[in-house]
Amino acid sequence: MPKVKTNAATKKRFALTGTGKIKRKHAYHSHILTKKSTKRKRNLDHTGLVASANERQVKELLNLR
């Protein structure tokens, strides 16, 4: 049986923490930044965690099951 490939787009967008949670970046922080407030841009800069409802999908794309 052939090897299962990791989804390349997923491995660029997500990272694992030490405890096994999945880190993600916020959207809306790449362009059209002039109309966004400094506070909004600063808060978008932080990383977040993938919701538990979506964790299984992301793990399957990363072949972590």
N, C-alpha and C positions, 0 to 999 in steps of 0.2 A: 504494500500500500504506500502511495507517495506521501511525502511530508506535507503537512498543512502549512500554508504560508501565512505569516503575520500580515495584517492589513497595513500597508505602508503609511497611509494617511493617518491612521489611528496612532501608530507609534510616534509620529511627529507631534501629535496634539496632546497626548496624555503621558503622564509619568506616574510610577508607583511610589508610594511613601514607604517608610520602613515597616509600618504596621499593616501594609497590604491595601490601603485605600488608594483611590485613583485621583491624582491631581489634574486640574484643568485650568485653562486660562479663560478670562471673561471675554465676551464678544464686544464689539463696538469700540475697540481701542486701537484701530489700525489707520483710519483716515477720517476726514471731515471732523477734525478735532477742534477747530476754531470756535464752533458754536457750542461746544460742551464746556461746562464749568470746570474749573481747576479741581474742585472737590470730586466731581463725577469722574474725571480722568484719573485722579489719584486712587479712587476706590476701584476702578476697573483694572488697575495695575496689579492688584493682589491676586493670588491664585485662589481657586475654590476647590471644592471636592465634588466629584460626580455624585449625583443623587443615587440613593440605594435602589431606586426603581430602574435606573439605567446601568448599574454596575455590571450586571450579568452580560448585557449586550457588549459593553466595551471589553470585558474580559474575554469574551469569545473572539472578538476581532484581534485581540492581542495574543490569543492562544494561551491563556493562563488557566484553562480548565483542565 
